[in-house]
Amino acid sequence: MRATLMLVLALLAPASVAADALLEAIGRNFESHAVVRAQFEQHKSIAALKRPLVTTGRLVFSREQGVLWHIDRPYAAVYVMGGDSVVEIGADGMRRKRSIAEMPGLSHVNRVFQALLRADTEILAEYFTVTARGDVGGGWELDLVPRQAQLAQALKRIRVEGGQFIEGIHVEEANGDAMRIAFRGIGSATSLGDDERVLLEGR
Amino acid sequence: MIRLRAWIWALAVMVLASAAAHQYWQGAGVQTSILALLPPTERDPLAEEVVQRLETLAGARSVFLVGHASAERAKSAARRFAAELGRHDVFRQVQAELPPFDLPKLLEVYAPHRYNLLSAEDARQLEQGGTAALERRLQGRLNSPLGHGLTSLAEDPYGHFDGFLSSLPLGVPGLAIEDDLLTVRERGMAYVLVSAELAGSAHDARVQDLAIAAISQAERRAGDAVVLRTGTVHFAAAARQAAKSDVDIIGLGSLAGVSVLLLLAFGSLRPLLLGLLSVGVGICAGALAVVATYGELHLLTLVFGASLIGEAIDYSIQYFAARLAMRHRWDAAAGLRMVLPALTIALATSLLGYAALMLTGFPALAQIAVFASAGLSGACATTVLLLPALLRKPQSHDPVRVLRAPDAAMAWWQRRVGRSAAVLIMVGLVVTFLPGWLALQAQDDVRLLVSPPPDLLQQESDIRRLTGVGNSSQFFLVQAPTAQILLEREEALRSRLAPLKEGGELARVLAVSEFVPSAGRQMANHALLGERLIAAEAGARRQLSEAGFRDEAIEAYLLGWREATGRVLSPQAWLASPLSAPFRHLWIGESGRGGFASIVIPQGFRSVAALSEAAAGLEGVALVDKPASVSRLLERYRQLGSGALLVALAFIYGILAWRYGWSGGLALVAPTAAALVCTVGMFGYAGIPLTFFAVMGLMLVLGVGMNYSVFLHEGAQRGGAALIGVVLSALTTLLSFGLLALSSTPALERFGLTLLIGIGFAVLLAPTVLSWRALQAGGR
């Protein structure tokens, strides 16, 4: 009996150590890139819609200053996501600002979304039970299940996958709607371009 | 006879003392509230009632900001701080973490009315923008990576309902919600808001002690984090602490000073003990009278009461001075007969002076007047009824030595200072101080009433800067014949305030109509959505279809609008929901005179004048500005008081003229009148503005100063002993009121300073009555 228990423990221990080490390695890996640029393709399956909704565009991620989410199709728009607000800039240059940080119920959305993009497991762990598989070299996968009943009312689970960088996000909502974002052409840089900086700082 | 009276009074004193002891052990309430000091300030009794209610409501609330350079440390410190506070029963409720955001409850109240609800921004956009703007809105909502807010796409494809829900003032502007904590950052520091509600009144001494102890324990649990605090309980506790040390300083200082003076003048212990006995009886009588009349003692009364020692001792001093004058011929009954007229006049003028305070209508001054009147009567009665029985033997020391100098001084004055010299002295002084009087300025600021520790004020202003959360002593009172018209008037007011908000001069406005638009506004919203979106030519059907919505989802959305026609959200429905709990105080409801009333609270504003200007001319809307009302009140009473001073002066002159003749009356009034001019002149030169409390002090200077003239004139035949009596009286009074000038309460400080200067001049000028030979010959 005791031997069996020891065996189970011995088998379990390295696995969980490996998971922690993996989370840490993923975090370290992201820390080393100041700026990441990528193309994205977003698929939404919504019950009220007849067909999946496809959105494509580019993403600029700055470790220090936030995220620029350029939508190219089906219409042009930029979402500038800073720490406490999201500004939507339309093709006509019209800005709509939403200070979601002050809004109960919405204040977490921006924070979680940015944490997803940088696979910030520390922040994600506040909201989700995180399970990790794989390794940084050959590809990894994070499985996120909401901790709080309140969040679980809206969200079933999230899956994040990647290698050197993040490659995909899958969101399953509680009502059956789903969203999948795939990233391609990923590259890192040491600093922002001038126009990018203007957008991020000007929010 | 003397014996019988003494026994009866001794019995009365014993009853008095045991009643006072009973009150003391029972712990009679000490009132610290500033509002309790003032008569009603608002013309509208409803406004007055609302001010009181808000003060009670806000008074129970304490706000803390827990700050640290590291946001994480600040958050954990705030959680520990709140947990420790919550362990103490003195706090009914402590909140650091926001309660879970209850979306289902929000939707339960609002979702049935969603076609009637629009945020101001969305309503404007619908009115101005065309189809293209709506199209962009729809696309944005569909394609945003951040999802679709609080509402579902099928129910709210364009996000108008989401826009309304997001515009509800549920959070605090400027404060971000992080980890369910309200946080704000400034200059490298992160602060977390913690609020706590007292289980009792912030003016209850026991509650204050428990709360302060709990807070300092919680502060220790917060470790190296900074804790900023504000709330009535902190100010009230500080005021009580300051008053307590005032009472100690004034009480002990007066007692010590009076003891030394009596010992020096009379050279034995017996007069000292008897003098203190009469004062003790007076203080007990004063305190009991106030508790019996008001049920509690105000802090100001307590401090003032301590300074009464110097005045209450005067009666026994007069009696001891008579004993000094009669030397070995001393006979208790004869001595009493000798001082009785002077004591009666002195008590009567003092009572008259305090009665004038009572007539001002200021509860605080009325309480002081009750205290002083009962206290002085008690001390005087003890002197008259008890002292003769206890002081039968003549002065044992040789009084000649004590009297030699005063005798000589009086003789010198009468011989050398003639009538013209006396007039010259007074005219000279008046002319010297006249320019000061002309330069005198007035001050009616509400800050006269309180002087909180600068440290607490700094913390309060830091918290206001960081959070916009501040006092609610300035607000709009809105009234209307019906609830719906009331909401419409609120909306009219809010639209007037909107430009201030956009210009950053106003952080936010709390009003019921933000949560429940008026029926008129709701129907207009419904019509606007119908015209711009739902109507066949408006194109929602086409847009939604092109965007890929299923037909049944489109039909359901369009049908929902038709079904919502006239389905208006009522204020009653909102008030019945737990959602409204934090805001229910805004709704007064039926105001008891056939109408409805509510309040609208502006927060984080720069200028009251701008608020008042914005609301000008709106029907049923009044800006209630408590600090301004208090200042206006103080100004009005200062002017009334100045007028009353002149009337009193004329009145006193009339009485004296009736007894001493026209010129004799003038001779007796002149020193005090000159003292009043010199006092205000001194204030003018020193740049000390005249306040209502200084005017009240002048009123007492008039009463007390007249005593000295009368004592000196009446006692002139007794020679040096009369001078000793007057000088001793003046010294003890100066001592007590001089100590009052050190009070930490500005009102009392100014009151004490006025008495110190005024009585100083009055006693210095009193000997001029000796120069009136006509008076000396003509009187009695």
Interface residues (C-beta under 8 A of the other chain):
Chain A: Q42 K44 I46 A47 A48 L49 K50 R51 L53 T55 W69 I71 P74 Y75 A77 Y79 M81 D84 V86 E88 G90 R96 R98 A101 E102 M103 P104 G105 L106 S107 V109 N110 R111 F113 E126 Q148 Q150 Q153 N175 I181
Chain B: L98 P100 F101 L103 P104 R136 Q139 G140 L142 N143 S144 P145 L146 G147 G149 L150 S152 L153 A154 P157 S166 L170 G171 V172 P173 G174 L175 A176 I177 E178 D179 A547 G548 F549 R550 A553
